[in-house]
């Protein structure tokens, strides 16, 4: 009952032991949390990172923007790369290359060098590694098991992020010298990512059918078909707004520090709970609601409304140091609504009945448009803080409300499109046709 993949030859999920399957789910789930931690450290350790790098708010935002630009370019071809290379090759290469770059980042180089590092990490973590995130889990289970496996995967993601984050918070708290603390934290992350790379060598087998030699780099015809499919554009723009508000939540960390003079260690812990811990509750709860209501779009719409109510609270709440605990509670509530919406943000694609042959293209478009806020939002908000000080936070929260309103409009239009093009009769006919197609394929096999 060996876990070692070496020597097994090409396998399917049926050839793997239950222990081996779960080991793969844990490996990829932990990896999806840890490999991206260095690029988004500012979400939790905003002030220590800025102090250690000796940079401005705008500089810190610019680094994430540089990563976001590289990611945007790499999202679409990453799916093709995942069809062209072995999962083991991509996992090992992505983990180890990222670990090396994080090791260089730990030397706390100049902002210019950091920008180059963040672009390169965009290549190693997205173009090389991203394709393994969902494909490995799909390859190691039956089709009808995938939904439960990916749900568990996100729970493992949250637990891993919380544990690693608490260790990082402990490092920062234990080392009085902030510069040394940040360096130790980055070295720790580099080592963890490298360990995952080494584990991938031994755990990830060669799967049958994982390589598609006919995969095209990009099909204009399929892209146009996906764009023209009813509801796709509304879903993509709504996801853009979901992600913009989700990323805007990261600025509640410096908000607590700068507006309420809150204790740094308290802020770090609140940031961790907001970023990772709340996901253990928000993801499953919001996912359950979406299933219960049979409409992820309606649940995301509700999350937007609650998020905007909290944002109004942030704007109206007096900046009194004695109120820091109340503000921290509001931050956690905001984390719940934004993480919940983000966890099911791509689900509206399932409501608009996209054919499987162009689903990958549609998902690629969703990623490119949806994650676009990473390109500009961090530099924009960071620049506002540099220019306006604590007064900038009301502006930031105002822009977040704007994104929420746009997202609500898109979701209302999406629901109208679903009702118009995918009513009950249309859906039943489509499902019957798909079932016949599957039955015909099985008969052929």
VOGU-3710 file (C-alpha; in Angstrom, 3 decimals, decimal comma):
1> xxxxxxxxxx> 0,000/0,000/0,000  2,841/2,350/-0,841  2,268/6,042/-1,334  5,258/6,292/-3,617  4,275/7,064/-7,199  7,595/6,039/-8,722  7,501/2,738/-10,558  3,695/2,524/-10,790  3,622/3,462/-14,471  0,546/5,245/-15,849
11> xxxxxxxxxx> -2,409/4,913/-13,489  -6,020/5,971/-13,004  -7,698/6,844/-9,710  -8,833/3,190/-9,492  -5,194/2,079/-9,213  -4,488/4,318/-6,224  -5,145/3,430/-2,612  -7,546/5,598/-0,625  -4,594/6,833/1,425  -2,701/7,839/-1,719
21> xxxxxxxxxx> -5,729/9,731/-3,099  -6,120/11,696/0,111  -2,392/12,373/0,245  -2,675/13,986/-3,206  -5,677/16,089/-2,129  -3,812/17,275/0,974  -0,615/17,990/-0,987  -2,330/20,107/-3,643  -4,643/21,837/-1,140  -1,764/22,786/1,159
31> xxxxxxxxxx> 0,225/23,872/-1,863  -2,544/26,166/-3,105  -2,416/27,954/0,234  1,336/28,121/0,837  2,653/28,830/-2,682  0,687/32,111/-2,848  1,361/33,232/0,727  4,601/35,163/-0,047  2,931/37,288/-2,736  0,014/38,258/-0,500
41> xxxxxxxxxx> 1,802/38,699/2,828  0,642/42,305/2,927  -2,919/41,043/3,423  -1,945/40,195/7,008  1,526/41,605/7,724  1,084/44,963/6,011  3,049/47,236/8,351  5,916/44,817/9,219  6,467/44,101/5,517  6,465/47,779/4,556
51> xxxxxxxxxx> 8,901/48,574/7,363  11,240/45,680/6,507  11,344/46,583/2,808  11,607/50,291/3,533  8,947/51,048/0,958  5,792/53,168/0,666  2,161/52,035/0,590  2,152/52,530/-3,181  5,346/50,470/-3,580  3,828/47,602/-1,622
61> xxxxxxxxxx> 0,719/47,752/-3,781  2,813/47,965/-6,942  4,507/44,653/-6,131  1,152/42,866/-5,936  0,078/44,655/-9,116  3,210/43,392/-10,899  2,294/39,881/-9,780  -1,291/40,464/-10,909  -0,205/41,568/-14,406  1,972/38,475/-14,813
71> xxxxxxxxxx> -0,881/36,309/-13,537  -3,350/37,850/-16,016  -1,046/36,989/-18,893  -0,507/33,445/-17,601  -4,031/32,337/-16,622  -5,283/31,418/-20,105  -2,184/29,496/-21,280  -1,824/27,800/-17,861  -4,718/25,501/-18,742  -3,032/24,542/-21,996
81> xxxxxxxxxx> 0,261/23,952/-20,205  -1,603/21,677/-17,784  -2,795/19,617/-20,768  0,689/19,441/-22,321  2,834/18,381/-19,343  2,698/15,815/-16,566  1,160/16,966/-13,296  4,267/15,838/-11,431  6,513/17,911/-13,686  4,426/21,065/-13,236
91> xxxxxxxxxx> 4,000/20,618/-9,478  7,687/19,968/-8,833  8,811/22,748/-11,183  6,287/25,278/-9,853  6,997/24,586/-6,196  10,800/24,491/-6,401  11,149/27,509/-8,722  8,835/29,563/-6,485  10,784/28,462/-3,392  14,016/29,769/-4,930
101> xxxxxxxxxx> 12,410/33,127/-5,753  11,002/33,438/-2,227  14,483/32,698/-0,903  15,802/35,666/-2,892  12,853/37,765/-1,643  13,939/36,901/1,922  17,109/38,902/1,309  14,810/41,993/1,224  16,212/43,493/-1,989  15,266/46,863/-3,490
111> xxxxxxxxxx> 11,729/47,578/-4,663  12,907/47,257/-8,289  14,291/43,769/-7,677  11,132/42,832/-5,768  9,051/43,841/-8,793  11,078/41,462/-10,970  10,702/38,702/-8,369  6,926/39,173/-8,213  6,643/38,961/-12,007  8,718/35,759/-12,020
121> xxxxxxxxxx> 6,609/34,331/-9,198  3,580/35,057/-11,389  5,094/32,806/-14,044  6,118/29,980/-11,692  2,940/29,954/-9,575  0,375/30,565/-12,350  1,740/29,455/-15,737  3,554/26,447/-14,261  1,673/25,484/-11,081  -1,913/26,795/-11,370
131> xxxxxxxxxx> -3,066/24,076/-13,781  -2,376/21,388/-11,192  -4,686/22,988/-8,600  -7,920/21,447/-9,867  -6,677/18,880/-12,360  -4,800/16,675/-9,878  -7,872/16,490/-7,643  -10,050/15,652/-10,650  -7,620/12,947/-11,779  -7,549/11,196/-8,404
141> xxxxxxxxxx> -11,308/10,771/-7,936  -14,504/9,793/-9,727  -16,412/12,548/-11,514  -19,287/12,563/-9,003  -16,785/12,787/-6,125  -15,169/15,958/-7,422  -17,559/18,454/-5,808  -17,057/17,008/-2,334  -13,302/16,624/-2,854  -12,843/20,230/-3,985
151> xxxxxxxxxx> -14,991/21,415/-1,057  -12,774/19,518/1,376  -9,765/20,874/-0,506  -10,831/24,450/0,255  -11,209/23,546/3,936  -7,663/22,158/3,946  -6,586/25,360/2,168  -8,113/27,444/4,965  -6,682/25,341/7,797  -3,228/25,398/6,206
161> xxxxxxxxxx> -3,332/29,163/5,683  -4,443/29,718/9,257  -1,758/27,450/10,776  1,043/28,837/8,587  -0,194/32,363/9,249  -0,225/31,834/13,023  3,336/30,503/12,834  4,292/33,599/10,831  2,547/35,827/13,384  4,479/34,023/16,128
171> xxxxxxxxxx> 7,739/34,663/14,293  6,980/38,387/13,960  5,909/38,621/17,618  8,936/36,666/18,927  11,621/38,590/17,036  11,842/42,188/18,207  13,754/43,291/15,117  11,064/43,648/12,431  13,520/43,256/9,536  14,928/40,010/10,953
181> xxxxxxxxxx> 11,400/38,769/11,711  10,220/39,281/8,135  13,354/37,577/6,797  12,841/34,531/9,020  9,174/34,403/7,964  10,093/34,420/4,261  12,795/31,775/4,714  10,250/29,602/6,548  7,799/29,951/3,628  10,529/29,168/1,077
191> xxxxxxxxxx> 11,451/25,976/2,961  7,808/24,882/3,224  7,233/25,401/-0,510  10,429/23,461/-1,308  9,281/20,579/0,921  6,009/20,414/-1,037  8,054/20,302/-4,265  10,114/17,370/-3,036  6,975/15,572/-1,799  5,446/15,991/-5,286
201> xxxxxxxxxx> 8,290/13,965/-6,802  7,273/10,940/-4,766  3,499/11,365/-4,437  2,194/12,444/-7,862  2,011/9,522/-10,319  1,813/9,535/-14,099  -1,928/9,591/-14,807  -3,436/7,991/-17,885  -4,925/10,566/-20,236  -3,495/13,591/-18,420
211> xxxxxxxxxx> -1,653/14,825/-21,539  -3,668/16,179/-24,473  -1,379/16,450/-27,474  -4,107/18,204/-29,502  -4,629/21,041/-27,008  -4,540/24,412/-28,780  -2,828/27,424/-27,272  -5,871/29,553/-27,954  -8,992/29,207/-30,111  -10,526/32,493/-31,264
221> xxxxxxxxxx> -13,665/30,645/-32,367  -14,191/29,052/-28,952  -13,413/32,327/-27,174  -16,035/34,181/-29,242  -18,543/31,397/-28,663  -17,937/31,592/-24,918  -18,261/35,392/-24,867  -21,519/35,258/-26,849  -23,023/32,589/-24,595  -25,912/34,167/-22,632
231> xxxxxxxxxx> -24,820/35,447/-19,249  -21,053/34,881/-19,567  -20,122/38,563/-19,667  -22,380/39,361/-16,706  -20,826/36,476/-14,758  -17,293/37,650/-15,564  -17,903/41,284/-14,588  -19,714/40,178/-11,421  -16,682/38,056/-10,509  -14,462/41,068/-11,164
241> xxxxxxxxxx> -16,514/43,016/-8,593  -16,501/40,099/-6,127  -12,711/39,929/-6,301  -12,311/43,728/-6,100  -14,301/43,848/-2,856  -12,511/40,718/-1,569  -9,099/42,301/-2,182  -10,291/45,619/-0,774  -10,894/43,769/2,493  -7,115/43,440/2,882
251> xxxxxxxxxx> -6,973/47,174/3,628  -8,888/46,632/6,847  -5,527/45,522/8,312  -3,773/48,930/8,028  -7,186/50,533/8,750  -7,157/49,025/12,253  -3,525/49,989/12,821  -3,568/53,520/11,459  -7,106/54,655/12,369  -7,493/52,972/15,762
261> xxxxxxxxxx> -3,864/52,551/16,835  -4,718/48,899/17,498  -2,077/46,535/18,902  0,061/45,117/16,096  -0,233/41,498/17,256  -4,038/41,861/17,573  -4,173/43,215/14,028  -2,080/40,300/12,722  -4,389/37,754/14,351  -7,527/39,537/13,103
271> xxxxxxxxxx> -5,979/39,636/9,628  -5,340/35,892/9,759  -8,875/35,149/10,918  -10,263/37,383/8,163  -8,026/35,913/5,457  -8,030/32,207/6,359  -9,914/31,320/9,537  -13,244/32,780/8,457  -13,066/30,630/5,332  -13,559/27,503/7,433
281> xxxxxxxxxx> -17,065/28,781/8,181  -17,872/31,164/5,311  -17,060/28,785/2,442  -19,207/25,836/3,631  -22,066/28,046/4,882  -22,312/30,105/1,709  -21,863/26,978/-0,429  -24,708/25,296/1,487  -26,938/28,335/0,968  -26,176/28,371/-2,755
291> xxxxxxxxxx> -27,105/24,685/-3,001  -30,236/25,157/-0,879  -31,459/28,117/-2,942  -30,214/26,515/-6,182  -28,782/29,890/-7,181  -25,201/30,975/-6,357  -25,963/34,319/-8,028  -28,684/35,152/-5,496  -26,400/34,247/-2,581  -23,563/36,392/-3,961
301> xxxxxxxxxx> -26,079/39,244/-4,398  -26,974/38,925/-0,715  -23,295/38,863/0,263  -22,744/42,078/-1,707  -25,591/43,800/0,141  -24,239/42,751/3,554  -20,708/43,793/2,550  -21,888/47,250/1,519  -23,739/47,639/4,839  -20,487/46,909/6,724
311> xxxxxxxxxx> -18,574/49,318/4,462  -21,046/52,077/5,336  -20,386/51,186/8,970  -16,630/51,594/8,435  -17,178/55,058/6,968  -19,508/56,211/9,779  -17,639/54,537/12,656  -15,648/57,056/14,791  -11,874/56,511/14,904  -11,680/56,069/18,660
321> xxxxxxxxxx> -8,819/53,844/19,961  -11,198/52,502/22,599  -13,419/51,140/19,844  -10,729/49,012/18,195  -12,326/45,719/19,340  -15,699/46,695/17,844  -13,934/47,678/14,601  -12,110/44,322/14,661  -15,462/42,506/14,916  -16,760/44,455/11,900
331> xxxxxxxxxx> -13,599/43,472/9,996  -14,258/39,779/10,730  -17,903/40,130/9,596  -16,688/41,822/6,413  -14,237/38,959/5,956  -17,126/36,483/6,204  -19,229/38,169/3,519  -16,361/38,819/1,111  -14,718/35,379/1,509  -18,113/33,707/1,200
341> xxxxxxxxxx> -18,864/35,516/-2,055  -15,372/34,809/-3,390  -15,568/31,087/-2,523  -18,554/30,634/-4,875  -17,726/33,558/-7,187  -17,153/31,326/-10,213  -20,301/29,240/-9,608  -22,631/31,393/-11,769  -20,942/29,731/-14,757  -22,761/26,554/-13,727
351> xxxxxxxxxx> -26,098/28,395/-13,845  -25,789/29,424/-17,474  -25,327/25,899/-18,851  -22,074/26,361/-20,749  -21,224/23,352/-22,962  -18,321/21,328/-21,573  -16,315/21,732/-24,810  -15,979/25,505/-24,167  -16,198/25,447/-20,367  -12,410/25,684/-20,031
361> xxxxxxxxxx> -12,322/28,713/-22,319  -15,132/30,373/-20,350  -13,347/29,617/-17,071  -10,182/31,142/-18,522  -12,058/34,311/-19,478  -13,556/34,418/-15,990  -10,065/34,212/-14,461  -8,607/36,909/-16,709  -11,461/39,373/-16,141  -12,189/38,366/-12,562
371> xxxxxxxxxx> -8,657/38,675/-11,223  -7,990/41,943/-13,069  -8,278/44,016/-9,821  -4,893/42,591/-8,780  -3,369/44,634/-11,609  -4,443/48,053/-10,352  -6,310/48,043/-7,056  -3,333/47,637/-4,701  -1,281/50,401/-6,346  -4,359/52,638/-6,477
381> xxxxxxxxxx> -5,328/52,188/-2,819  -1,725/52,312/-1,624  -1,228/55,615/-3,449  -4,376/57,013/-1,820  -3,039/56,159/1,651  0,333/57,764/0,869  -1,379/60,936/-0,375  -4,273/61,280/2,081  -3,246/59,375/5,219  -6,114/57,953/7,276
391> xxxxxxxxxx> -8,611/60,054/5,292  -7,938/57,666/2,387  -9,852/54,837/4,049  -13,216/56,534/3,584  -12,333/56,917/-0,116  -11,281/53,256/-0,332  -14,470/52,046/1,348  -16,480/54,316/-0,928  -14,895/52,740/-4,014  -15,580/49,299/-2,520
401> xxxxxxxxxx> -19,262/50,238/-2,246  -19,129/51,318/-5,898  -17,782/47,896/-6,922  -20,515/46,277/-4,813  -23,239/48,271/-6,582  -21,843/47,369/-10,024  -21,657/43,721/-8,945  -25,299/43,783/-7,827  -26,376/45,228/-11,178  -24,436/42,521/-13,048
411> xxxxxxxxxx> -25,981/39,760/-10,934  -29,500/41,113/-11,490  -28,820/41,150/-15,251  -27,356/37,636/-15,009  -30,472/36,342/-13,228  -32,651/37,964/-15,913  -30,545/36,282/-18,601  -30,874/32,914/-16,842  -34,646/33,299/-16,599  -34,892/34,326/-20,255
421> xxxxxxxxxx> -32,576/31,735/-21,825  -32,547/28,882/-19,314  -36,100/28,498/-18,044  -37,248/25,168/-16,656  -38,266/23,717/-20,014  -35,007/24,758/-21,677  -32,919/23,351/-18,824  -34,785/20,025/-18,817  -34,324/19,686/-22,588  -30,613/20,492/-22,326
431> xxxxxxxxxx> -30,129/18,000/-19,488  -31,956/15,289/-21,445  -29,809/15,946/-24,527  -26,622/15,853/-22,450  -27,693/12,573/-20,802  -28,341/11,025/-24,220  -24,933/12,227/-25,431  -23,204/10,683/-22,422  -25,117/7,422/-22,853  -24,147/7,330/-26,511
441> xxxxx> -20,489/7,913/-25,621  -20,550/5,115/-23,033  -22,151/2,755/-25,571  -19,382/3,579/-28,055  -16,714/2,855/-25,455
//
